[in-house]
Amino acid sequence: MEEFQRTRILETDPDECLLATFELALARAYERVSVGVDERGRWLDTIKTSLAAFLRFIEDEPELGRVLLVESMSGGERLLRRRAQLLAELAAVVDRGRLESAASRQQQQPPVIAEGVVGAVLAVLQNRLLANPQAEVMDLFGSLVSIIVLPYLGAGVARRELARPAPRVSAAGRVAARGTSSLEYRGGVRVTYRTVRVLSAIADYPGASNREVAERAGIADQGQISKLLRRLQARGLIAKMSTGRTRGAPNAWRLSERGEAVLNELGELERV
């Protein structure tokens, strides 16, 4: 009986119907965004992984994405309160960027900055969907990350993020977690546990510098990571990204086609 009454309410009350659809869309989006996010990881990694997953969700389910970003703005009071609650939660996540800022910048960034950042990102996405409900939004990834990091990590990092592609989920990360000591790729490349960790770090974070690769691969010695990266480059597994780089900027690494083939091979081995 209660379910019947709820169905009748949804059929006769447009605001309740929109609220229910909003909650459905939010749950579906959360399922996508929460996969692969490590709450103990670095703030920038969490932001990029979550944003990339959300943009893919919008492209895969444009109707639900439009409900979240566009139609919810014209909802009833309950939906507007729910939306405000969600924006506050997003602002709290963005505000954690102050913890990764330089000490001087931390003191300059009040929490309200995060609200402005969230609002700016939403405005960009809303305008894109209003212009074209079926619009592709993944091409906005670099620009949106740049908007988010600018107040916290500075103009240099914001410029660098403009040229970086969206991160991807790599099956090779599961292989590395197995503790494999050594594997022989059929192309003749000897792949060690440490090599897999480095390749996985670059696959998950294209454009990473030597230091960033080292952090993600768990290698503390900067001299060691430099030698390993040069060796992988010589074997044709990784290459440097040149687009948008300025003279003297840190290295920005990406996987080569051969490097991607190695990780794909290891992913197949993991599933056997």
C-alpha positions as CSV (number, residue, x, y, z in Angstrom):
1,M,0.0,0.0,0.0
2,E,2.8,2.4,0.9
3,E,4.6,1.7,-2.3
4,F,1.4,2.3,-4.3
5,Q,0.8,5.7,-2.5
6,R,4.4,6.7,-3.3
7,T,4.0,5.8,-7.0
8,R,0.8,7.9,-7.1
9,I,2.6,10.9,-5.5
10,L,5.4,10.6,-8.0
11,E,2.9,10.5,-10.9
12,T,1.0,13.6,-9.7
13,D,3.8,15.7,-8.1
14,P,6.5,16.9,-10.6
15,D,8.8,18.1,-7.9
16,E,8.8,14.7,-6.1
17,C,9.4,13.0,-9.4
18,L,12.3,15.2,-10.2
19,L,13.7,14.7,-6.7
20,A,13.5,10.9,-7.1
21,T,15.2,11.1,-10.5
22,F,17.9,13.3,-9.1
23,E,18.6,10.8,-6.3
24,L,18.8,8.0,-8.8
25,A,21.2,9.9,-11.0
26,L,23.3,10.8,-8.0
27,A,23.5,7.2,-6.9
28,R,24.5,6.1,-10.4
29,A,27.1,8.8,-10.7
30,Y,28.5,7.9,-7.2
31,E,29.0,4.3,-8.3
32,R,31.2,5.4,-11.2
33,V,33.1,8.1,-9.3
34,S,33.9,6.0,-6.2
35,V,35.6,3.2,-8.2
36,G,39.3,3.6,-8.0
37,V,39.3,6.6,-5.6
38,D,41.7,6.1,-2.7
39,E,40.7,8.4,0.1
40,R,44.2,8.1,1.6
41,G,45.8,9.2,-1.6
42,R,46.9,12.6,-2.7
43,W,44.3,15.3,-3.1
44,L,45.2,16.0,-6.8
45,D,44.9,12.3,-7.7
46,T,41.5,12.1,-6.0
47,I,40.3,15.2,-7.9
48,K,41.4,14.0,-11.3
49,T,40.2,10.4,-10.9
50,S,36.8,11.5,-9.6
51,L,36.4,14.2,-12.3
52,A,37.3,11.9,-15.1
53,A,34.8,9.3,-13.9
54,F,32.1,11.9,-13.6
55,L,32.7,13.2,-17.1
56,R,32.5,9.7,-18.5
57,F,29.3,9.2,-16.6
58,I,27.8,12.3,-18.3
59,E,28.8,11.1,-21.7
60,D,27.5,7.5,-21.1
61,E,24.2,8.6,-19.4
62,P,23.5,12.1,-20.8
63,E,19.9,12.1,-19.6
64,L,20.9,11.5,-15.9
65,G,23.8,13.9,-16.3
66,R,21.4,16.6,-17.4
67,V,19.2,16.0,-14.4
68,L,22.1,16.5,-12.1
69,L,23.6,19.5,-13.7
70,V,20.7,21.4,-15.5
71,E,17.2,20.3,-14.6
72,S,17.9,20.2,-10.8
73,M,18.3,24.0,-10.8
74,S,14.6,24.4,-11.5
75,G,13.4,21.9,-8.9
76,G,11.3,22.4,-5.8
77,E,12.5,23.5,-2.4
78,R,13.4,20.0,-1.2
79,L,15.5,19.3,-4.3
80,L,17.2,22.7,-4.1
81,R,18.1,22.0,-0.4
82,R,19.4,18.5,-1.5
83,R,21.4,20.1,-4.3
84,A,22.9,22.7,-1.9
85,Q,23.9,19.9,0.5
86,L,25.7,18.1,-2.3
87,L,27.5,21.3,-3.4
88,A,28.7,21.8,0.1
89,E,30.1,18.3,0.2
90,L,31.9,18.8,-3.0
91,A,33.3,22.1,-1.8
92,A,34.6,20.4,1.3
93,V,36.5,17.9,-0.9
94,V,37.9,20.7,-3.0
95,D,38.9,22.7,0.1
96,R,41.3,19.9,1.1
97,G,43.6,21.4,-1.5
98,R,44.7,23.9,1.1
99,L,46.5,21.1,2.9
100,E,48.7,20.6,-0.2
101,S,49.3,24.3,-0.7
102,A,52.5,26.1,0.3
103,A,52.2,27.5,3.9
104,S,51.8,31.1,2.6
105,R,49.0,30.1,0.2
106,Q,47.1,28.1,2.8
107,Q,46.6,31.2,4.8
108,Q,45.4,33.1,1.8
109,Q,42.7,30.7,0.7
110,P,39.5,30.9,2.8
111,P,37.0,28.0,2.5
112,V,34.7,30.1,0.4
113,I,37.2,29.8,-2.4
114,A,36.2,26.1,-2.8
115,E,32.6,27.0,-3.2
116,G,33.6,29.4,-6.0
117,V,35.6,26.6,-7.7
118,V,32.8,24.1,-7.5
119,G,30.4,26.8,-8.9
120,A,32.8,27.6,-11.8
121,V,33.2,23.9,-12.8
122,L,29.4,23.4,-12.7
123,A,28.8,26.5,-14.8
124,V,31.1,25.3,-17.5
125,L,29.4,21.9,-17.6
126,Q,25.9,23.4,-17.5
127,N,26.7,25.7,-20.4
128,R,28.0,22.8,-22.5
129,L,24.9,20.7,-21.9
130,L,22.5,23.6,-22.4
131,A,24.1,24.2,-25.8
132,N,24.0,20.5,-26.7
133,P,22.3,17.9,-24.4
134,Q,24.3,15.2,-26.1
135,A,27.6,17.1,-25.9
136,E,30.9,15.3,-25.2
137,V,32.5,16.7,-22.1
138,M,35.7,14.7,-21.7
139,D,37.6,17.3,-23.7
140,L,37.0,19.8,-20.8
141,F,39.0,17.6,-18.4
142,G,42.3,19.5,-18.5
143,S,40.6,22.9,-18.3
144,L,38.4,21.9,-15.4
145,V,41.4,20.4,-13.4
146,S,43.3,23.6,-14.1
147,I,40.4,25.7,-12.6
148,I,40.3,23.5,-9.5
149,V,44.0,23.4,-8.7
150,L,44.9,27.1,-9.6
151,P,44.0,28.6,-6.1
152,Y,45.8,25.8,-4.2
153,L,48.8,24.6,-6.3
154,G,49.5,27.8,-8.3
155,A,49.6,28.8,-11.9
156,G,52.5,26.5,-12.8
157,V,50.6,23.3,-11.9
158,A,47.4,24.7,-13.4
159,R,49.2,25.3,-16.8
160,R,50.7,21.8,-16.7
161,E,47.4,20.1,-16.0
162,L,45.9,21.8,-19.1
163,A,47.9,19.5,-21.3
164,R,47.5,16.3,-19.3
165,P,44.9,13.7,-20.5
166,A,42.4,12.1,-18.2
167,P,43.6,9.2,-16.1
168,R,42.6,5.7,-16.8
169,V,42.0,2.6,-14.7
170,S,44.8,0.1,-15.5
171,A,44.4,-3.6,-15.0
172,A,48.2,-3.8,-14.5
173,G,47.8,-2.3,-11.0
174,R,46.3,-5.5,-9.9
175,V,49.2,-7.4,-11.3
176,A,51.7,-5.3,-9.4
177,A,49.8,-5.9,-6.2
178,R,50.4,-9.7,-6.5
179,G,54.0,-9.2,-5.8
180,T,55.2,-10.8,-9.0
181,S,59.0,-10.8,-8.9
182,S,59.7,-11.2,-12.7
183,L,57.8,-11.8,-15.9
184,E,59.0,-12.3,-19.4
185,Y,57.0,-10.3,-22.0
186,R,56.7,-12.1,-25.3
187,G,58.3,-9.1,-27.0
188,G,61.5,-9.8,-25.2
189,V,61.2,-7.2,-22.3
190,R,61.9,-8.5,-18.9
191,V,59.3,-7.0,-16.6
192,T,60.0,-6.9,-12.8
193,Y,57.7,-6.0,-10.0
194,R,59.2,-2.5,-9.8
195,T,58.9,-2.0,-13.6
196,V,55.2,-2.8,-13.4
197,R,54.7,-0.3,-10.6
198,V,56.4,2.4,-12.6
199,L,54.5,1.6,-15.8
200,S,51.2,1.5,-13.9
201,A,51.9,4.9,-12.3
202,I,52.4,6.5,-15.7
203,A,49.4,4.7,-17.2
204,D,47.2,6.0,-14.3
205,Y,48.7,9.5,-14.4
206,P,49.8,10.5,-17.8
207,G,52.2,13.4,-17.8
208,A,53.7,12.6,-14.4
209,S,57.1,13.9,-13.6
210,N,60.0,11.9,-12.3
211,R,59.1,12.8,-8.7
212,E,55.4,12.0,-9.2
213,V,56.2,8.6,-10.8
214,A,58.5,7.8,-7.9
215,E,55.8,8.7,-5.3
216,R,53.2,6.6,-7.0
217,A,55.5,3.6,-7.5
218,G,56.9,3.7,-4.0
219,I,60.5,4.5,-5.0
220,A,62.2,6.9,-2.6
221,D,65.6,7.3,-4.3
222,Q,65.3,10.0,-7.0
223,G,68.6,8.8,-8.6
224,Q,67.1,5.3,-8.9
225,I,63.9,6.4,-10.5
226,S,65.8,8.6,-13.0
227,K,67.9,5.6,-14.1
228,L,64.8,3.3,-14.3
229,L,62.9,5.9,-16.4
230,R,65.8,6.3,-18.8
231,R,66.0,2.5,-19.1
232,L,62.3,2.2,-19.8
233,Q,62.6,5.0,-22.4
234,A,65.5,3.3,-24.1
235,R,63.4,0.1,-24.4
236,G,60.6,2.1,-26.0
237,L,58.1,1.5,-23.2
238,I,57.7,5.2,-22.2
239,A,58.1,8.6,-23.9
240,K,58.2,12.2,-22.9
241,M,55.2,14.4,-23.6
242,S,56.2,17.6,-25.4
243,T,52.9,19.4,-25.9
244,G,52.6,22.6,-23.8
245,R,56.0,22.1,-22.1
246,T,58.2,25.1,-21.4
247,R,62.0,25.1,-21.3
248,G,63.3,23.7,-18.0
249,A,59.9,22.2,-17.0
250,P,60.0,18.7,-15.3
251,N,59.7,15.6,-17.5
252,A,56.2,14.6,-18.3
253,W,56.0,10.9,-19.1
254,R,53.4,8.8,-21.0
255,L,53.3,5.2,-22.1
256,S,54.4,4.3,-25.6
257,E,52.3,1.9,-27.7
258,R,54.8,-0.8,-26.7
259,G,54.4,0.1,-23.0
260,E,50.6,-0.1,-23.3
261,A,51.0,-3.5,-25.0
262,V,53.1,-4.7,-22.0
263,L,50.4,-3.7,-19.5
264,N,47.7,-5.2,-21.6
265,E,49.7,-8.4,-21.7
266,L,50.1,-8.4,-17.9
267,G,46.4,-7.7,-17.5
268,E,45.6,-10.8,-19.6
269,L,47.9,-12.9,-17.4
270,E,46.1,-11.6,-14.3
271,R,42.8,-12.8,-15.6
272,V,44.1,-16.3,-16.5
